[in-house]
């Protein structure tokens, strides 16, 4: 512990053990630094200041300069040799320089490849503005990921509405799901990856789809097209729809046109995380046309009860049960 006695705030910011204690502490690092502060109470103010700075910086890589790395090695070797001043041989100096360059290169590589992630909970909507100014509106229970150095390549799960900015150099924008790879230049479209399939509805612009694990050529979509594909079941469909019906969730509503009630129940479960059970299979296949506000499901239940002569009950586990009167 003598190694840290003459450390400055900058030295602490450099040191891996200190960074781990502040950014990602565990049992051992907590014990170490608690003991060290108990032995060096005069250093507490400096430690607190260094912690505040590091928390402000976050997890960005903060590497010491080459001369600082050499000095740290000398201190370590001096400690090992019983306090005698250790003179670093010339080859050690070259090794320290090489080590510093290697560490800096690895840090830069990891920094560029670090992952940015956005997640929404049930009933939550959020807007993500990407570094290229493209905008993604995330529906409930969805996840969006991209790497720091590849901001126009997205990995996506859930449901989202993409408004992609066109680049002058025609740089593509890629969205990866389990089932498809969506490639666009500048457009707006809705992606839904729920229920073991991916559904893409194009609002405007042009989209090219590559279907994963399918012996089919890439598909070029035009506005109003809806393509649904599952890599697991190999089921594929293409149809023409009203795109506004499939992105109505942007206004916190769900719009249905002659939709089987079983599909409506699935949409409510996907967006709100509630469990609804239909006891009558014939009712499940009945169709419904209307708008359901996602923040007031009681309106849907009242309409369903009145239109189909059913009873909706909620049990102690907050599950909804729909049955005939």
C-alpha positions as CSV (number, residue, x, y, z in Angstrom):
1,X,0.0,0.0,0.0
2,X,3.0,2.3,0.2
3,X,2.9,2.6,-3.6
4,X,0.0,5.1,-3.4
5,X,1.4,7.4,-0.8
6,X,2.7,10.0,-3.2
7,X,0.0,9.7,-5.8
8,X,-1.6,12.7,-7.2
9,X,-5.2,12.9,-8.4
10,X,-3.9,12.3,-12.0
11,X,-2.1,9.2,-10.8
12,X,-5.3,7.8,-9.2
13,X,-7.2,8.4,-12.4
14,X,-4.7,6.4,-14.3
15,X,-4.5,3.4,-12.0
16,X,-6.6,0.4,-13.0
17,X,-7.3,-0.7,-9.4
18,X,-8.7,2.7,-8.5
19,X,-10.8,2.9,-11.7
20,X,-12.2,-0.5,-11.0
21,X,-13.2,0.5,-7.5
22,X,-15.0,3.6,-8.8
23,X,-16.6,2.3,-12.0
24,X,-17.1,-1.4,-11.3
25,X,-16.5,-2.2,-7.6
26,X,-16.5,-5.7,-6.1
27,X,-16.0,-7.1,-2.6
28,X,-12.2,-7.3,-2.9
29,X,-11.7,-3.7,-4.2
30,X,-14.0,-2.3,-1.6
31,X,-12.0,-4.0,1.2
32,X,-8.7,-2.8,-0.3
33,X,-9.6,0.8,-0.5
34,X,-11.5,0.9,2.8
35,X,-8.4,-0.4,4.5
36,X,-6.1,2.0,2.6
37,X,-8.3,5.0,3.5
38,X,-8.3,3.9,7.2
39,X,-4.5,3.9,7.1
40,X,-4.3,7.2,5.2
41,X,-7.2,9.5,6.4
42,X,-5.3,12.6,5.2
43,X,-5.8,11.3,1.6
44,X,-9.6,11.0,1.8
45,X,-10.3,14.5,0.4
46,X,-8.0,13.8,-2.6
47,X,-9.6,10.3,-3.1
48,X,-13.1,11.8,-3.1
49,X,-12.1,14.5,-5.6
50,X,-10.6,11.8,-7.9
51,X,-13.7,9.7,-7.6
52,X,-15.9,12.7,-8.6
53,X,-13.7,13.4,-11.7
54,X,-13.7,9.8,-12.8
55,X,-17.5,9.5,-12.4
56,X,-17.9,12.6,-14.5
57,X,-15.6,11.2,-17.2
58,X,-17.5,7.8,-17.1
59,X,-16.0,4.6,-18.5
60,X,-13.9,6.4,-21.2
61,X,-10.4,5.0,-21.4
62,X,-8.0,7.3,-19.6
63,X,-4.4,6.0,-20.1
64,X,-1.3,7.5,-18.6
65,X,1.4,9.1,-20.8
66,X,4.4,7.0,-21.6
67,X,6.7,8.8,-19.2
68,X,4.1,8.2,-16.4
69,X,3.9,4.5,-17.3
70,X,7.7,4.3,-17.0
71,X,7.6,6.1,-13.6
72,X,5.0,3.7,-12.3
73,X,7.1,0.7,-13.4
74,X,10.1,2.2,-11.5
75,X,8.0,2.6,-8.4
76,X,6.8,-1.0,-8.5
77,X,10.3,-2.4,-9.1
78,X,11.7,-0.2,-6.3
79,X,9.1,-1.6,-3.9
80,X,10.0,-5.1,-5.0
81,X,13.7,-4.5,-4.4
82,X,13.2,-3.4,-0.8
83,X,13.1,0.3,-1.2
84,X,16.4,0.6,-3.1
85,X,16.2,2.9,-6.1
86,X,15.9,0.8,-9.1
87,X,17.6,2.0,-12.3
88,X,15.6,0.9,-15.3
89,X,17.9,-0.6,-18.0
90,X,17.7,0.8,-21.5
91,X,15.8,-2.2,-22.9
92,X,13.2,-1.8,-20.1
93,X,12.6,1.7,-21.3
94,X,11.9,0.5,-24.8
95,X,9.7,-2.3,-23.4
96,X,7.7,0.3,-21.4
97,X,7.3,2.5,-24.6
98,X,6.1,-0.6,-26.5
99,X,3.8,-1.6,-23.7
100,X,2.3,1.9,-23.6
101,X,1.7,1.9,-27.4
102,X,0.1,-1.5,-27.1
103,X,-2.2,-0.5,-24.3
104,X,-3.2,2.7,-26.1
105,X,-4.0,0.7,-29.3
106,X,-6.1,-1.9,-27.4
107,X,-7.9,0.9,-25.5
108,X,-8.6,2.7,-28.8
109,X,-9.9,-0.5,-30.4
110,X,-12.1,-1.3,-27.5
111,X,-13.4,2.3,-27.3
112,X,-14.5,2.2,-31.0
113,X,-16.1,-1.2,-30.6
114,X,-18.0,-0.4,-27.4
115,X,-21.8,-0.9,-27.6
116,X,-24.5,1.7,-27.2
117,X,-27.8,0.2,-26.0
118,X,-31.3,1.5,-25.5
119,X,-34.1,-0.5,-23.9
120,X,-37.7,0.2,-23.1
121,X,-40.0,-1.4,-20.5
122,X,-43.6,-2.5,-21.0
123,X,-45.8,0.5,-21.5
124,X,-42.8,2.8,-22.2
125,X,-42.1,4.7,-25.5
126,X,-38.8,6.6,-26.1
127,X,-37.1,8.4,-28.9
128,X,-33.5,7.7,-29.8
129,X,-31.6,10.2,-31.9
130,X,-28.6,8.5,-33.6
131,X,-25.3,10.2,-34.2
132,X,-26.1,10.6,-37.9
133,X,-29.4,12.4,-36.9
134,X,-31.5,9.4,-37.9
135,X,-34.4,9.0,-35.4
136,X,-35.8,5.8,-34.0
137,X,-39.0,5.8,-32.0
138,X,-38.9,2.7,-29.7
139,X,-42.1,1.0,-28.8
140,X,-42.6,-0.8,-25.4
141,X,-40.4,-3.8,-24.5
142,X,-37.8,-3.1,-27.3
143,X,-34.0,-3.0,-27.6
144,X,-31.7,-1.1,-29.9
145,X,-28.0,-1.6,-30.1
146,X,-25.1,-0.2,-32.2
147,X,-21.3,0.1,-32.0
148,X,-19.6,3.4,-31.3
149,X,-17.8,3.2,-34.7
150,X,-20.7,1.9,-36.7
151,X,-23.6,4.2,-36.0
152,X,-25.5,3.3,-39.2
153,X,-25.6,-0.4,-38.4
154,X,-28.3,-1.3,-35.9
155,X,-29.2,-4.6,-34.1
156,X,-32.9,-4.5,-33.1
157,X,-35.5,-6.5,-31.2
158,X,-39.0,-5.5,-30.5
159,X,-40.9,-2.7,-32.4
160,X,-39.6,0.6,-33.7
161,X,-40.3,3.3,-36.2
162,X,-37.2,4.4,-38.2
163,X,-36.7,7.8,-39.9
164,X,-33.4,7.4,-41.6
165,X,-31.3,10.4,-42.8
166,X,-30.0,10.1,-46.4
167,X,-26.2,10.6,-46.7
168,X,-24.7,12.4,-49.7
169,X,-22.3,9.5,-50.3
170,X,-25.2,7.1,-50.3
171,X,-23.9,5.4,-47.2
172,X,-26.3,2.6,-46.3
173,X,-28.2,2.2,-43.1
174,X,-28.6,-1.4,-41.9
175,X,-31.0,-2.9,-39.4
176,X,-30.3,-6.5,-38.3
177,X,-33.0,-8.7,-36.7
178,X,-33.1,-12.4,-36.1
179,X,-35.0,-12.9,-39.4
180,X,-34.0,-10.2,-41.9
181,X,-31.4,-7.6,-42.7
182,X,-32.9,-4.2,-43.7
183,X,-30.9,-1.9,-45.9
184,X,-32.0,1.6,-46.6
185,X,-30.6,4.9,-47.9
186,X,-33.2,7.4,-46.6
187,X,-36.7,6.4,-45.6
188,X,-39.3,5.7,-42.9
189,X,-40.4,2.3,-41.9
190,X,-41.8,0.2,-39.0
191,X,-40.1,-3.0,-37.8
192,X,-41.7,-5.5,-35.5
193,X,-39.7,-8.6,-34.4
194,X,-42.2,-10.1,-32.0
195,X,-43.8,-13.6,-32.1
196,X,-40.9,-15.4,-33.7
197,X,-41.0,-13.3,-36.9
198,X,-40.0,-10.0,-38.3
199,X,-42.6,-7.7,-39.9
200,X,-41.4,-4.7,-42.0
201,X,-43.9,-2.0,-43.1
202,X,-42.6,0.7,-45.5
203,X,-44.0,4.2,-45.1
204,X,-41.9,6.0,-47.7
205,X,-38.6,5.6,-49.6
206,X,-37.0,2.3,-50.6
207,X,-35.9,-0.7,-48.5
208,X,-34.1,-3.8,-49.5
209,X,-34.6,-6.9,-47.4
210,X,-32.2,-9.8,-47.1
211,X,-34.0,-12.9,-45.6
212,X,-31.8,-14.9,-43.2
213,X,-31.6,-18.7,-43.8
214,X,-34.0,-18.4,-46.8
215,X,-33.3,-19.5,-50.4
216,X,-34.9,-16.3,-51.7
217,X,-33.4,-13.3,-53.5
218,X,-33.3,-9.9,-51.7
219,X,-36.7,-8.1,-51.7
220,X,-37.0,-4.5,-52.8
221,X,-40.0,-2.9,-51.0
222,X,-42.1,0.1,-52.1
223,X,-44.3,2.3,-49.9
224,X,-47.3,0.5,-48.5
225,X,-45.6,-2.9,-48.7
226,X,-45.6,-5.2,-45.7
227,X,-43.2,-8.2,-45.6
228,X,-43.4,-10.8,-42.8
229,X,-40.7,-13.5,-42.5
230,X,-39.6,-16.0,-39.8
231,X,-36.2,-17.7,-40.1
232,X,-37.4,-20.3,-37.5
233,X,-40.6,-21.4,-39.4
234,X,-39.5,-20.3,-42.9
235,X,-43.0,-18.6,-43.3
236,X,-43.0,-15.7,-45.7
237,X,-45.7,-13.3,-46.8
238,X,-46.0,-10.0,-48.7
239,X,-49.0,-7.7,-48.9
240,X,-50.1,-4.1,-49.4
241,X,-51.4,-2.3,-46.3
242,X,-52.1,1.1,-44.9
243,X,-48.8,1.9,-43.1
244,X,-50.5,4.3,-40.7
245,X,-52.3,1.4,-39.1
246,X,-49.0,-0.3,-38.2
247,X,-47.3,2.8,-36.6
248,X,-50.4,4.1,-34.7
249,X,-48.5,3.1,-31.5
250,X,-46.4,6.3,-32.1
251,X,-49.5,8.1,-30.8
252,X,-49.9,5.6,-27.9
253,X,-52.9,3.9,-29.6
254,X,-53.4,0.6,-31.5
255,X,-55.5,0.6,-34.6
256,X,-57.2,-2.6,-35.9
257,X,-59.2,-3.4,-39.0
258,X,-61.1,-6.7,-39.1
259,X,-58.4,-8.2,-36.9
260,X,-59.0,-11.5,-35.0
261,X,-59.3,-10.9,-31.3
262,X,-56.6,-13.4,-30.6
263,X,-54.2,-11.1,-32.5
264,X,-55.4,-8.1,-30.6
265,X,-54.8,-9.9,-27.3
266,X,-51.2,-10.7,-28.5
267,X,-50.6,-7.0,-29.3
268,X,-51.8,-5.9,-25.9
269,X,-49.6,-8.5,-24.2
270,X,-46.5,-7.4,-26.3
271,X,-47.0,-3.7,-25.5
272,X,-48.3,-3.7,-21.9
273,X,-47.0,-7.0,-20.5
274,X,-50.4,-8.1,-19.3
275,X,-51.8,-11.7,-19.5
276,X,-55.2,-12.2,-21.1
277,X,-56.9,-15.5,-21.4
278,X,-59.8,-16.3,-23.7
279,X,-61.9,-19.3,-22.6
280,X,-64.0,-19.5,-25.7
281,X,-61.9,-20.5,-28.8
282,X,-64.7,-19.3,-31.2
283,X,-64.5,-15.8,-29.6
284,X,-60.8,-15.7,-30.3
285,X,-61.4,-15.9,-34.0
286,X,-64.0,-13.1,-34.1
287,X,-62.7,-9.9,-35.7
288,X,-62.6,-6.4,-34.2
289,X,-62.3,-3.0,-35.9
290,X,-61.4,0.0,-33.8
291,X,-58.8,2.0,-31.9
292,X,-57.5,1.1,-28.4
293,X,-55.6,3.6,-26.3
294,X,-52.7,1.9,-24.7
295,X,-53.0,3.9,-21.5
296,X,-56.7,2.9,-21.0
297,X,-57.3,-0.7,-21.7
298,X,-60.6,-0.6,-19.9
299,X,-62.1,1.1,-23.0
300,X,-61.3,-2.0,-25.0
301,X,-62.7,-4.3,-22.4
302,X,-66.0,-2.3,-22.3
303,X,-66.3,-2.3,-26.1
304,X,-65.5,-6.1,-26.2
305,X,-68.1,-6.8,-23.5
306,X,-70.8,-4.8,-25.2
307,X,-70.1,-6.1,-28.8
308,X,-69.6,-9.8,-28.1
309,X,-71.7,-10.3,-24.9
310,X,-68.7,-11.4,-22.8
311,X,-67.5,-11.0,-19.3
312,X,-63.9,-9.8,-18.4
313,X,-62.7,-10.7,-14.9
314,X,-59.3,-9.9,-13.2
315,X,-57.9,-12.5,-10.8
316,X,-55.6,-12.0,-7.9
317,X,-52.5,-12.4,-10.1
318,X,-53.8,-9.5,-12.3
319,X,-54.5,-11.8,-15.2
320,X,-57.6,-11.0,-17.3
321,X,-60.0,-13.8,-18.2
322,X,-62.6,-13.3,-21.0
323,X,-65.6,-15.7,-21.1
324,X,-69.1,-15.9,-22.5
325,X,-72.0,-14.6,-20.3
